[in-house]
Amino acid sequence: MRAQWMWAAVSVLALQGCGGGKDPLADLCIAEAAKRLEGQVYRLDEAELTASKADAADGNTTFKGKVILKPGTGGESMQTMDCTVAPAAGDAPARVIGFQFTYPNPDM
């Protein structure tokens, strides 16, 4: 019996390590980027996006990241992504309320 409990405890601890560092609010932004870039080849550094998390004064959460379109080709271009997520409130789940891609202007 004791061995079974030990096995269960080890299994739970091992599973806690899976997916560590994931942020469900950042995942909403990642999913929104995927939806908007559907059919395009791109690269998004999800760890960088998650690390950029900032709490705004209005209670929302913002994320910033870089998106590379057509990576590794002659048409490669970089843009920034800004995403704002409203927290869950009452019956409303957390949701993306602001999202934009910005191409850097080399003349500025």
N, C-alpha and C positions, 0 to 999 in steps of 0.2 A: 504494500500500500504506500509506504513511504517513497519507494522508487517511482511510483506513478506520479505522485505529487511533484517530485523533483523533476521528472521529465516534463510535466505540464508547465512548471515554472520556467524551465530553460526554454521551452518552446515559445512562451509568451515574451520572454526577454528578447529572443531572437527576432520575433516578428515586430517588436517595437523598433528595432533598428532599420527595418525596411521602410523606405519612404521618408526617412528622417530628413528634416529641413524643408519639407514641402509646406507651402503656405497656401491655404485654400483661396485666399483673396488674390494672390499672385496667379494661381491657376485659372481664375476667372479672366484675368487679363491675357494670359497665354492662349486660352480658348478663343477669346475675342480676336486676337491677332490671327490665329489660324483660320477663323471664319472669314475675316476680311481679306486674307491673302490666299484663299482657296484657289488651287490650280497654279500657283506660282511657286518657284523654288526660292526658298529663303532660309536664313539661319538666324535664330534668336537665342541669345545666351540667357537661358532661364534662370541660372544661378545669379547672374548680374541683376536681372530684373527683380528677383526676389530680395536681393540684398539692398536694393534702392528704396525699399518700403519706407514711407514717411506718413505719419499721422497728421492730417490737416486740422486746423482750428475748428472747422465745421463738423468734425467727427468722421469725415470720410478718410480713405486711405489712398495715397497716390503711389504710383510705380513709374519708373523711367527705365528705358532700355534702348539698345541699338539693334536694328534689324538690317541684315545684309541681304539684298535681293540679288538673285543670280550669282551666288558665291562661286568664286573660282573661274569666272568667265570674263570675257572682254566687256560684257555689259554689267559687271558688278557695280552696285551702288549701295550706299549706306544711308539710312535715315534713322531718326530717333522716334521712339514711341512713348507717348504719355498716356497713362491710364488712371482713371479715378474710379474707385469702388465705394459704394455706399454700404454700410454694415447692415446686417439683418436687423429688422425692426418689426416687432409684432409678428404678423403672418407673412410679411414680405422677406424673402431671402436676400442675402447679400447679392449685389448686382453691379454691373459696370454702368456708370452713369456718364462717363466722359472718356473719350478715346480719340487720339489723333496721331497721325504720322507726320513728321516734319522732315523735309529734305534740307540739309544744311546749305546755306548760301555762301559759296566761296568768295563772293565779293564783299562780304561784311566782315 
